[in-house]
Amino acid sequence: MATVLKIDEVGHWTEIKLAILQDYAVPYNRILHANRLKTIYIDGFAGAGRHKARGSDRIIAGSPLRALNVKPEFDFLHFVDINRARVEELRRLATGHPNVTVHHGDCNRVLLRDIFPRIAYEHFERAICILDPYGLHLDWQVIAAAGKNGVTEIFLNFPVMDMNMNVFWANPDRVTVVSQKRMTRFWGDDSWREAAYEPVQTLFGEIIEKSSIDRVVEAFRNRLKTKAGFQFVPMPMPMRNSKGAIVYFLFFAAHKPEAANIVEYIFESHRHLGATENG
């Protein structure tokens, strides 16, 4: 039986994210090629290569398709997806592009086993990895491996909507074991609890209260620097729906200050968008 391809419907915040990625890919390739370095694009949750705008029939080019068409070009591209129908569509889109490898499987295994180990500083290679899970589906080991190899930058979806709905409850004792394990897997250890909850002194003694999301985000930003080994992690970009609620934060982490400076500029140029658009 043939697999059926389902095109995801996405909100306006996804279009903003895609524009940010595309805006960065151009100077990324231009600068690194000028220094005689090979550029590698990695998309861990690649999808089908295109989306449909929510509430319309308008088709939007996804991150893999945009990466294929960016100028200057990437030297090598890796698209990863766990869904077979999406993989078949990605292979169709990659026809005629011998520098593209499409991987079918869980990116948490594929990246660690098949992609990251083959990227090396001594081969004059540099990589940019897009980690855009739908929720808490990413393993911290992937983030740490990208930081450790010293040649891979990441754009990372920090899925606060999933976290708020399933983990960061006012009463932490009611959070399911499954949700706690998913959070620990994403965060890397149990220290997320210290970020998500803090002791507060009241007239009736000390109680534990849920922290602000800003405190959680800053704790994770610190982990990217101190635990994963990325030297430069700008303040992440909040991606909002039509009601102004934050769907996720878009993190960038790199090893060079120039990369962080470029992304900070791009983030700022898009920061005014999204909150008033239809989600």
C-alpha positions as CSV (number, residue, x, y, z in Angstrom):
1,M,0.0,0.0,0.0
2,A,1.3,3.4,-1.0
3,T,2.0,5.8,1.8
4,V,-0.2,9.0,1.9
5,L,1.4,12.3,2.2
6,K,-0.2,14.8,4.5
7,I,0.8,18.4,4.1
8,D,1.0,20.2,7.5
9,E,-1.0,23.4,8.1
10,V,1.1,26.0,9.8
11,G,0.6,29.4,11.4
12,H,2.2,32.7,10.5
13,W,4.9,32.1,13.1
14,T,6.2,29.3,11.0
15,E,6.6,31.6,8.0
16,I,8.6,34.0,10.2
17,K,10.9,31.1,11.3
18,L,11.4,30.0,7.7
19,A,12.3,33.6,6.7
20,I,14.8,33.8,9.6
21,L,16.5,30.5,8.5
22,Q,16.7,31.7,4.9
23,D,18.0,35.1,5.9
24,Y,20.8,33.4,7.8
25,A,21.7,30.8,5.2
26,V,22.7,33.4,2.6
27,P,25.5,35.1,4.7
28,Y,26.4,31.8,6.2
29,N,27.3,30.2,2.9
30,R,28.9,33.4,1.5
31,I,31.2,33.9,4.5
32,L,32.3,30.3,4.9
33,H,32.8,29.8,1.2
34,A,35.0,32.9,1.1
35,N,37.1,31.2,3.7
36,R,37.3,28.0,1.6
37,L,35.1,26.0,4.0
38,K,32.5,23.5,3.0
39,T,29.0,24.1,4.3
40,I,26.6,21.4,5.4
41,Y,22.9,21.8,6.0
42,I,21.1,19.4,8.4
43,D,17.4,19.3,9.0
44,G,16.5,17.0,11.8
45,F,12.7,17.2,11.5
46,A,12.6,18.1,7.8
47,G,8.9,17.4,7.1
48,A,7.6,17.2,3.5
49,G,9.5,20.2,2.2
50,R,6.4,22.3,2.0
51,H,3.4,23.4,4.1
52,K,0.0,24.9,3.7
53,A,-0.9,28.2,5.3
54,R,-3.5,27.7,8.0
55,G,-7.0,28.8,6.8
56,S,-6.1,28.9,3.1
57,D,-4.8,26.8,0.2
58,R,-1.6,28.8,-0.1
59,I,1.5,26.5,-0.3
60,I,4.6,27.6,1.6
61,A,8.1,26.4,0.8
62,G,9.5,24.6,3.9
63,S,13.0,24.6,5.2
64,P,14.4,21.8,3.0
65,L,13.1,23.3,-0.2
66,R,14.5,26.7,0.8
67,A,17.8,25.2,1.7
68,L,18.0,23.6,-1.7
69,N,17.4,26.9,-3.5
70,V,19.5,29.2,-1.3
71,K,22.3,31.1,-3.1
72,P,25.2,30.6,-2.5
73,E,24.5,26.9,-2.3
74,F,25.2,24.5,0.5
75,D,27.9,21.9,-0.4
76,F,26.0,19.1,1.2
77,L,22.5,18.7,2.7
78,H,20.9,16.1,5.0
79,F,17.2,15.8,5.4
80,V,15.9,13.6,8.2
81,D,12.3,12.5,8.9
82,I,10.6,9.7,10.7
83,N,7.5,9.6,8.4
84,R,7.9,7.5,5.3
85,A,5.6,9.5,3.1
86,R,7.5,12.7,3.9
87,V,10.8,10.9,3.2
88,E,9.5,9.8,-0.2
89,E,8.5,13.4,-1.0
90,L,11.9,14.7,0.2
91,R,13.6,12.3,-2.1
92,R,11.4,13.5,-5.0
93,L,12.3,17.1,-4.2
94,A,16.0,16.1,-4.0
95,T,16.0,14.6,-7.5
96,G,18.8,16.1,-9.5
97,H,20.7,17.2,-6.4
98,P,23.5,14.6,-5.9
99,N,24.7,16.5,-2.8
100,V,21.5,15.7,-0.9
101,T,21.1,12.7,1.4
102,V,17.6,11.9,2.7
103,H,17.5,9.8,5.9
104,H,14.4,7.8,7.1
105,G,14.4,7.5,10.9
106,D,14.3,9.1,14.3
107,C,16.7,12.1,14.1
108,N,17.8,11.4,17.7
109,R,19.5,8.2,16.3
110,V,20.3,9.3,12.8
111,L,22.1,12.5,13.7
112,L,24.3,10.8,16.4
113,R,25.0,7.7,14.4
114,D,25.1,8.7,10.7
115,I,25.7,12.5,10.4
116,F,27.5,14.3,13.2
117,P,30.4,11.8,13.4
118,R,31.2,12.4,9.7
119,I,31.6,16.2,10.1
120,A,35.1,17.2,11.0
121,Y,37.0,20.4,11.6
122,E,40.1,19.0,9.8
123,H,38.0,18.4,6.7
124,F,37.3,22.1,6.5
125,E,33.6,21.5,7.1
126,R,31.1,23.5,9.0
127,A,27.4,22.7,9.6
128,I,24.2,24.3,10.5
129,C,21.6,22.0,12.0
130,I,17.8,22.8,12.2
131,L,16.2,21.1,15.2
132,D,12.5,21.9,14.9
133,P,10.5,19.2,16.8
134,Y,6.7,19.5,17.1
135,G,7.1,19.1,20.9
136,L,9.3,17.4,23.4
137,H,10.6,14.9,20.9
138,L,14.3,15.8,21.0
139,D,17.1,14.2,23.0
140,W,19.6,16.5,24.8
141,Q,22.4,14.2,23.6
142,V,21.8,15.6,20.1
143,I,22.2,19.2,21.3
144,A,25.3,18.3,23.3
145,A,26.9,16.4,20.4
146,A,26.4,19.4,18.1
147,G,28.0,21.6,20.8
148,K,30.9,19.2,21.4
149,N,32.0,18.8,17.8
150,G,32.8,22.5,17.6
151,V,31.8,22.9,14.0
152,T,28.0,22.8,14.1
153,E,25.6,25.6,14.8
154,I,22.0,25.0,15.7
155,F,18.6,26.6,15.4
156,L,16.4,25.0,18.0
157,N,12.7,25.1,18.7
158,F,12.2,25.3,22.5
159,P,8.6,24.0,22.7
160,V,7.1,26.0,25.6
161,M,3.5,25.2,24.5
162,D,4.1,21.5,25.0
163,M,5.9,22.2,28.3
164,N,3.2,24.4,29.7
165,M,0.4,22.0,28.7
166,N,2.0,18.9,29.9
167,V,4.9,19.6,32.4
168,F,4.9,23.1,34.0
169,W,1.7,22.7,36.1
170,A,1.0,24.7,39.2
171,N,1.0,21.4,41.1
172,P,4.0,19.5,40.0
173,D,2.9,16.3,41.8
174,R,0.1,15.9,39.2
175,V,2.4,15.9,36.2
176,T,2.5,12.4,34.7
177,V,5.7,10.3,34.8
178,V,5.7,10.1,31.0
179,S,5.7,13.9,30.7
180,Q,8.4,14.3,33.3
181,K,10.6,11.8,31.4
182,R,10.0,13.6,28.2
183,M,11.1,16.9,29.8
184,T,14.2,15.3,31.3
185,R,15.1,13.8,28.0
186,F,14.9,17.2,26.3
187,W,16.6,19.1,29.1
188,G,19.3,16.6,29.7
189,D,18.8,16.0,33.4
190,D,16.3,16.8,36.3
191,S,17.6,20.3,36.8
192,W,14.6,21.6,34.8
193,R,12.6,21.3,38.1
194,E,14.8,23.9,39.7
195,A,14.2,26.3,36.8
196,A,10.5,25.6,36.6
197,Y,9.7,25.9,40.3
198,E,11.1,28.0,43.1
199,P,10.5,28.3,46.9
200,V,8.5,31.3,48.0
201,Q,8.2,32.4,51.6
202,T,4.7,33.2,52.8
203,L,3.0,34.0,56.1
204,F,2.2,30.3,56.3
205,G,5.7,29.1,55.6
206,E,7.6,28.2,52.4
207,I,5.7,27.0,49.4
208,I,6.8,25.9,45.9
209,E,5.5,28.1,43.1
210,K,5.7,27.8,39.3
211,S,8.4,30.0,37.9
212,S,8.0,32.5,35.0
213,I,8.8,31.1,31.5
214,D,11.5,33.7,31.2
215,R,13.3,32.1,34.1
216,V,13.1,28.6,32.4
217,V,14.3,30.0,29.1
218,E,17.3,31.7,30.7
219,A,18.2,28.5,32.5
220,F,18.1,26.6,29.3
221,R,20.2,29.3,27.5
222,N,22.8,28.9,30.3
223,R,22.8,25.1,29.7
224,L,23.5,25.6,26.0
225,K,26.6,27.5,27.0
226,T,27.8,25.7,30.1
227,K,26.7,22.1,29.4
228,A,26.5,21.8,25.6
229,G,29.6,23.9,25.0
230,F,28.2,26.6,22.7
231,Q,30.1,29.8,23.3
232,F,27.6,32.2,21.9
233,V,23.8,31.9,22.5
234,P,21.8,35.1,21.8
235,M,18.5,35.8,23.5
236,P,16.0,33.5,21.8
237,M,13.2,34.8,19.5
238,P,9.7,34.3,20.9
239,M,7.3,33.0,18.2
240,R,3.7,34.1,18.9
241,N,0.3,33.1,17.6
242,S,-2.5,35.4,16.6
243,K,-3.4,36.0,20.3
244,G,0.1,37.0,21.3
245,A,0.7,33.7,23.1
246,I,4.2,32.3,22.8
247,V,4.1,29.0,20.9
248,Y,7.9,28.4,21.2
249,F,11.2,30.2,21.5
250,L,13.6,30.0,18.6
251,F,17.1,29.5,20.0
252,F,20.4,29.9,18.1
253,A,23.7,28.6,19.4
254,A,27.1,28.9,17.8
255,H,30.9,28.8,18.4
256,K,31.7,32.1,16.7
257,P,30.7,35.7,17.7
258,E,30.2,36.7,14.1
259,A,27.4,34.1,13.7
260,A,25.6,35.3,16.9
261,N,25.9,38.9,15.7
262,I,24.2,38.1,12.4
263,V,21.4,36.2,14.0
264,E,20.8,38.9,16.6
265,Y,20.4,41.3,13.8
266,I,18.0,39.0,11.9
267,F,16.0,38.3,15.1
268,E,15.6,42.0,15.7
269,S,14.5,42.6,12.1
270,H,11.6,40.1,12.5
271,R,10.7,40.7,16.2
272,H,7.9,43.1,15.4
273,L,6.2,40.4,13.2
274,G,3.8,37.6,14.2
275,A,1.8,38.8,17.2
276,T,-0.8,40.6,15.2
277,E,-1.0,38.2,12.3
278,N,-3.4,35.3,12.0
279,G,-1.9,32.2,13.6
